[in-house]
């Protein structure tokens, strides 16, 4: 029998563990002619805020060695526009996979208001709280202290108890395990690890930062060892499903995150230069699981943490 690809992140059930990450796949309509959307584990559309946002001044992206810096600034048309113009298509049979709505806010009380607004709406499989955007004012404040993270997650949970809830956390903290525990205590179904790492690119000839915002968030292959470390540490300390994010581009990357402790993954930056990468690794998953001798993704999750013992001496 072929290994089972289905995974559960608390109450969120996915056909396979490979999703496409927010901010890298647009609202999916742009990819419809290139990607078998129905074959994806899920789509996380571009982050939505309560009101429209113009985003940061250009330039907004800068390529770096093995990575990409971005300072988009959550440019979007607002929640009501998304519900009226994007959600009907995303929830149609033409797409055919779970939609995880990613929302961000300037203040803590905006999260429960947005969660309450989408409660009961068809076509949304889960909410992902973006508590960690590094290139907007206040973008990571909600995920830098365990007690605040817990409070924000709990408020969204109470406002929308029917939808599974994911908390997307920043790696730009001293102790990510404590923040993840705060999210778990707040009642989220899973944590998404991690958002981008704060970085900067400098044009030395012009003596100024390249990005219009100065600093931005680093993603891509350059951050994979760091993101993998975050998943490893949280998986060993916090009893909650993890969605691994950070530099994932190949089946080997996916499997490394799974055995490190992730129950699912999101592929992001790779979609800019290889939009079909997610569908390709999904097709390769059965053989990779068979190589491990496991019958499901769930059996592969955390294998390295369970089997490895540190060398003492």
C-alpha positions in Angstrom: 0.0 0.0 0.0 1.1 3.5 -0.8 2.0 5.6 2.3 -0.8 7.9 3.6 -0.1 11.6 2.8 -3.0 13.0 4.9 -2.1 15.0 8.0 -3.9 16.6 10.8 -2.9 19.8 12.5 -5.2 19.7 15.5 -8.6 20.1 13.9 -7.2 21.1 10.5 -7.2 18.1 8.2 -5.1 18.3 5.0 -4.8 15.9 2.0 -1.0 16.1 2.2 1.6 18.1 4.2 2.8 20.6 1.5 1.2 24.0 1.5 2.3 27.2 -0.3 3.2 30.1 2.0 1.5 33.4 2.4 3.0 36.3 0.3 4.7 34.0 -2.2 1.7 32.6 -4.1 -0.4 35.7 -4.4 -4.1 34.8 -4.2 -3.4 31.7 -6.3 -5.2 32.9 -9.4 -1.9 34.0 -10.8 -0.7 30.3 -10.6 -3.7 28.6 -11.9 -2.3 28.0 -15.3 1.0 26.6 -14.0 0.1 24.5 -10.9 -2.4 21.8 -10.2 -3.9 23.7 -7.3 -6.2 20.8 -6.3 -3.2 18.7 -5.6 -1.7 21.0 -3.0 -2.0 20.3 0.7 -3.3 23.8 1.1 -3.0 27.4 0.0 -2.1 30.3 2.3 -3.0 33.4 0.4 -1.3 36.8 0.7 -1.8 38.3 4.2 -5.0 40.3 4.7 -5.5 43.2 7.1 -8.7 44.9 8.3 -8.3 47.9 6.1 -6.3 48.4 2.9 -2.6 49.0 3.2 -0.4 50.6 0.6 2.8 48.8 1.8 6.3 50.1 2.0 8.1 52.3 -0.5 10.1 50.6 -3.3 12.4 49.0 -3.8 10.7 46.2 -1.9 12.8 43.2 -2.7 16.6 42.5 -3.0 18.2 39.3 -4.0 21.0 38.1 -1.6 23.4 35.2 -1.6 21.1 32.1 -1.5 18.1 34.2 -0.4 15.7 37.1 -0.8 15.1 40.2 1.3 11.6 41.6 1.1 9.9 44.6 2.7 6.5 44.5 1.0 4.8 45.9 4.1 1.6 43.8 3.8 0.3 45.6 0.7 -3.3 44.5 0.3 -6.8 45.7 -0.4 -8.3 44.8 3.0 -10.4 42.1 4.5 -13.8 43.1 2.9 -12.2 43.2 -0.6 -10.7 39.8 0.0 -14.0 38.3 1.1 -15.9 39.8 -1.9 -13.3 39.3 -4.7 -10.9 36.5 -3.8 -12.6 34.1 -1.4 -15.4 33.1 -3.9 -12.8 31.9 -6.4 -10.4 30.4 -3.8 -13.3 28.3 -2.4 -14.5 27.1 -5.8 -14.0 23.6 -7.3 -11.6 25.2 -9.7 -9.1 25.5 -6.8 -10.1 22.4 -4.8 -7.8 22.5 -1.9 -7.9 23.8 1.7 -7.6 27.6 2.1 -5.8 28.9 5.2 -6.6 32.6 5.6 -3.6 34.6 6.9 -4.5 37.8 8.8 -2.4 40.5 10.3 -3.3 43.5 12.6 -1.8 46.7 14.0 -3.4 46.2 17.4 -4.2 43.1 19.5 -8.0 43.7 19.4 -8.0 43.7 15.6 -7.3 39.9 15.5 -10.5 38.8 17.3 -12.5 41.3 15.3 -11.2 39.9 12.0 -11.7 36.3 13.3 -15.3 37.0 14.2 -15.9 38.6 10.8 -15.0 35.4 9.0 -16.6 33.0 11.4 -19.0 30.6 9.6 -18.0 31.8 6.1 -17.7 28.9 3.7 -14.4 28.2 2.0 -12.0 29.0 4.8 -10.4 25.8 6.3 -8.3 27.6 9.0 -6.9 31.0 10.1 -3.2 31.7 10.3 -2.4 34.7 12.6 0.5 36.6 11.2 2.0 37.7 14.5 5.5 38.1 13.0 5.9 40.3 9.9 9.3 41.9 10.4 8.9 44.8 8.0 5.9 46.7 9.3 5.6 48.9 12.3 4.5 46.7 15.3 4.6 43.6 13.0 6.3 41.3 15.5 5.2 42.8 18.8 2.5 40.1 19.2 5.1 37.3 19.1 7.9 38.6 21.2 6.4 38.0 24.6 4.8 34.7 25.6 2.0 36.3 27.6 1.0 38.7 24.8 1.2 35.9 22.2 -1.1 33.7 24.4 -3.6 36.6 24.9 -3.8 37.4 21.2 -4.3 33.7 20.2 -6.8 33.2 23.0 -8.9 36.2 21.9 -9.0 35.0 18.3 -9.8 31.5 19.5 -12.8 32.8 21.5 -14.0 35.0 18.7 -13.9 32.2 16.2 -14.0 28.9 18.0 -15.1 26.9 15.0 -12.0 27.4 12.8 -8.6 25.8 13.4 -6.1 28.4 14.3 -2.4 28.6 13.4 0.0 31.1 14.9 2.9 32.2 12.6 5.8 33.1 14.8 9.0 35.2 14.3 12.5 33.8 14.8 13.7 37.3 15.8 13.4 36.5 19.5 15.6 35.3 22.3 13.6 32.2 23.2 11.2 30.9 20.5 10.2 27.9 22.6 8.6 30.2 25.2 6.7 32.1 22.5 5.5 28.8 21.0 4.3 27.6 24.4 2.4 30.9 24.8 0.7 30.2 21.5 -0.2 26.7 22.5 -1.5 27.9 25.9 -3.7 30.3 24.0 -5.4 27.5 22.2 -4.0 27.4 18.7 -4.1 24.2 16.8 -0.5 24.5 15.4 2.3 27.0 15.1 3.9 28.0 11.8 7.7 28.2 12.1 9.2 30.5 11.0 8.6 33.8 9.4 11.5 35.7 7.9 14.7 36.7 9.6 15.4 40.4 9.9 18.2 41.5 7.5 19.5 44.3 5.4 21.3 44.8 2.1 23.6 47.7 1.5 24.5 49.5 -1.8 28.0 50.6 -0.7 28.6 52.7 -3.7 25.5 54.8 -3.0 26.1 54.5 0.8 22.5 53.5 1.6 20.3 50.4 2.1 18.9 48.9 -1.1 15.4 48.4 0.3 13.2 51.5 0.5 12.2 50.4 4.0 15.9 49.9 5.1 15.6 46.5 6.6 13.5 43.6 5.4 12.8 39.9 6.0 15.2 37.3 4.7 13.8 34.1 3.2 15.0 31.3 0.9 17.7 28.6 1.1 20.0 30.8 3.3 17.6 30.5 6.3 16.9 26.8 6.0 19.4 25.6 8.7 18.1 28.4 11.1 14.4 27.5 10.5 15.1 23.8 10.8 16.8 24.5 14.2 13.7 26.4 15.3 11.4 23.5 14.4 13.8 21.0 16.2 13.9 23.1 19.4 10.1 23.7 19.6 9.2 20.1 18.6 11.3 18.8 21.5 9.7 21.1 24.1 6.1 22.1 23.1 3.4 19.5 22.5 1.7 21.1 19.5 1.8 20.4 15.7 4.3 22.5 13.8 4.2 23.8 10.2 7.8 24.1 9.1 8.7 27.1 6.9 12.1 28.4 5.6 14.1 27.7 2.5 12.1 24.6 1.5 12.6 23.8 -2.2 13.1 20.0 -2.6 11.8 16.7 -1.3 15.0 16.4 0.8 14.1 19.7 2.4 10.6 18.6 3.1 11.7 15.3 4.7 14.3 17.1 6.9 11.6 19.3 8.3 9.3 16.4 8.9 11.8 14.2 10.7 12.9 17.2 12.7 9.4 17.5 14.1 7.1 19.3 11.6 3.8 17.8 10.8 3.5 19.9 7.6 5.5 22.4 5.6 4.9 25.6 3.7 7.0 26.3 0.5 7.5 30.0 -0.1 10.4 31.7 -1.9 10.9 28.8 -4.3 7.5 29.6 -5.9 9.0 32.8 -7.3 11.5 30.9 -9.5 9.9 27.5 -9.6 6.1 27.6 -9.2 5.7 23.9 -9.7 8.1 22.9 -6.9 5.3 22.1 -4.4 3.5 19.7 -6.8 6.7 18.0 -7.7 7.7 17.3 -4.1 4.1 16.0 -3.3 4.5 13.5 -6.1 7.9 12.5 -4.6 6.6 12.1 -1.1 5.4 8.5 -1.3 8.8 7.2 -2.3 10.5 9.3 0.3 8.2 7.9 3.1 8.8 4.4 1.7 12.5 4.9 2.0 12.0 5.5 5.8 9.8 2.4 6.0 6.8 4.4 7.4 3.2 4.1 6.3 2.3 7.8 6.8 3.5 11.3 7.1 2.5 11.2 10.8 4.9 8.3 11.4 7.8 10.3 9.8 7.1 13.4 12.0 9.8 13.7 14.6 11.7 10.6 13.8 15.1 12.3 14.2 14.1 13.7 17.6 12.9 10.3 18.8 15.9 8.4 17.4 18.8 10.8 18.1 20.8 10.9 21.3 23.5 13.6 21.8 27.1 12.5 22.0 28.3 12.9 25.6 32.0 13.4 26.3 
